[in-house]
């Protein structure tokens, strides 16, 4: 039995709806991060500090929520469909889903 990592980037306003959907399909665990980035829509302007020069400058970033789920290969399609169903608005910036194979998993506590 193989495992896959599903990594997706969604709109913050869709987070709760996506999580409820994922819990209904029985995900066993999830990691969540608030991130900033931009893609083809070029984001929106936000001021951030340049720590090297100690100056303020503008960078175009959009706030997103990053979800990471490691699951059995047999559950991947159901999870992807759930994310798409609950995250999609039909507008630019809905997000992306990436799927990668997991070669090995090591539990730190029992190593």
QUIVENMO-V520065 format. One record per residue. N is the residue number from 1. PHI is phi in whole degrees, 0 to 359 (* if undefined). BURIAL is # if it has 24 or more other ideal C-beta (glycine too) atoms within 12 Angstrom, else .. D_FIRST is the distance of its C-alpha to the first C-alpha in Angstrom with 2 decimals. Layout:
# QUIVENMO-V520065
n=N phi=PHI burial=BURIAL d_first=D_FIRST
n=N phi=PHI burial=BURIAL d_first=D_FIRST
This chain:
# QUIVENMO-V520065
n=1 phi=* burial=. d_first=0.00
n=2 phi=264 burial=. d_first=3.81
n=3 phi=239 burial=. d_first=6.86
n=4 phi=229 burial=# d_first=10.29
n=5 phi=254 burial=# d_first=13.78
n=6 phi=257 burial=# d_first=16.23
n=7 phi=239 burial=# d_first=19.75
n=8 phi=224 burial=# d_first=22.67
n=9 phi=237 burial=# d_first=26.42
n=10 phi=231 burial=# d_first=28.44
n=11 phi=292 burial=# d_first=32.06
n=12 phi=302 burial=# d_first=33.07
n=13 phi=289 burial=. d_first=34.75
n=14 phi=259 burial=# d_first=31.49
n=15 phi=305 burial=# d_first=29.56
n=16 phi=299 burial=. d_first=30.35
n=17 phi=298 burial=. d_first=29.68
n=18 phi=294 burial=# d_first=26.22
n=19 phi=298 burial=# d_first=25.32
n=20 phi=301 burial=. d_first=26.62
n=21 phi=298 burial=# d_first=24.57
n=22 phi=294 burial=# d_first=21.31
n=23 phi=295 burial=. d_first=22.18
n=24 phi=293 burial=. d_first=22.80
n=25 phi=271 burial=# d_first=19.30
n=26 phi=86 burial=. d_first=17.95
n=27 phi=297 burial=# d_first=16.67
n=28 phi=264 burial=. d_first=16.08
n=29 phi=188 burial=. d_first=17.81
n=30 phi=203 burial=# d_first=19.72
n=31 phi=249 burial=. d_first=22.05
n=32 phi=228 burial=. d_first=25.28
n=33 phi=226 burial=. d_first=28.00
n=34 phi=269 burial=. d_first=31.31
n=35 phi=228 burial=. d_first=31.90
n=36 phi=230 burial=. d_first=34.56
n=37 phi=189 burial=# d_first=34.33
n=38 phi=209 burial=. d_first=35.49
n=39 phi=232 burial=. d_first=34.49
n=40 phi=296 burial=. d_first=36.53
n=41 phi=280 burial=. d_first=38.54
n=42 phi=66 burial=. d_first=39.86
n=43 phi=64 burial=. d_first=39.61
n=44 phi=230 burial=. d_first=42.59
n=45 phi=281 burial=. d_first=44.91
n=46 phi=213 burial=. d_first=44.41
n=47 phi=275 burial=. d_first=46.37
n=48 phi=227 burial=. d_first=44.61
n=49 phi=271 burial=. d_first=46.25
n=50 phi=273 burial=. d_first=46.29
n=51 phi=291 burial=. d_first=46.06
n=52 phi=285 burial=. d_first=47.44
n=53 phi=258 burial=. d_first=50.56
n=54 phi=55 burial=. d_first=50.90
n=55 phi=238 burial=. d_first=51.59
n=56 phi=264 burial=. d_first=50.31
n=57 phi=211 burial=. d_first=49.00
n=58 phi=259 burial=. d_first=47.16
n=59 phi=229 burial=. d_first=43.65
n=60 phi=268 burial=. d_first=42.01
n=61 phi=225 burial=. d_first=38.88
n=62 phi=245 burial=# d_first=37.14
n=63 phi=284 burial=# d_first=35.50
n=64 phi=222 burial=# d_first=31.84
n=65 phi=249 burial=# d_first=29.11
n=66 phi=257 burial=# d_first=25.89
n=67 phi=247 burial=# d_first=22.73
n=68 phi=235 burial=# d_first=19.48
n=69 phi=229 burial=# d_first=16.34
n=70 phi=254 burial=# d_first=12.95
n=71 phi=213 burial=# d_first=10.41
n=72 phi=296 burial=. d_first=7.05
n=73 phi=306 burial=. d_first=7.25
n=74 phi=293 burial=. d_first=8.51
n=75 phi=261 burial=# d_first=11.27
n=76 phi=300 burial=# d_first=12.60
n=77 phi=299 burial=. d_first=15.28
n=78 phi=295 burial=. d_first=16.68
n=79 phi=293 burial=# d_first=17.07
n=80 phi=299 burial=# d_first=18.71
n=81 phi=298 burial=. d_first=21.02
n=82 phi=296 burial=# d_first=21.98
n=83 phi=299 burial=# d_first=22.91
n=84 phi=300 burial=# d_first=24.87
n=85 phi=300 burial=. d_first=26.64
n=86 phi=268 burial=# d_first=27.83
n=87 phi=260 burial=# d_first=28.52
n=88 phi=283 burial=# d_first=30.30
n=89 phi=245 burial=. d_first=34.11
n=90 phi=89 burial=. d_first=34.70
n=91 phi=253 burial=. d_first=36.54
n=92 phi=303 burial=. d_first=36.04
n=93 phi=98 burial=# d_first=34.09
n=94 phi=296 burial=# d_first=31.50
n=95 phi=124 burial=# d_first=28.83
n=96 phi=220 burial=# d_first=25.76
n=97 phi=232 burial=# d_first=21.98
n=98 phi=239 burial=. d_first=19.87
n=99 phi=236 burial=# d_first=16.15
n=100 phi=228 burial=. d_first=14.84
n=101 phi=285 burial=. d_first=11.68
n=102 phi=257 burial=. d_first=11.04
n=103 phi=281 burial=. d_first=11.37
n=104 phi=201 burial=. d_first=11.81
n=105 phi=228 burial=. d_first=12.80
n=106 phi=234 burial=. d_first=15.81
n=107 phi=278 burial=. d_first=17.61
n=108 phi=294 burial=. d_first=21.28
n=109 phi=300 burial=. d_first=22.70
n=110 phi=254 burial=. d_first=21.06
n=111 phi=275 burial=. d_first=21.35
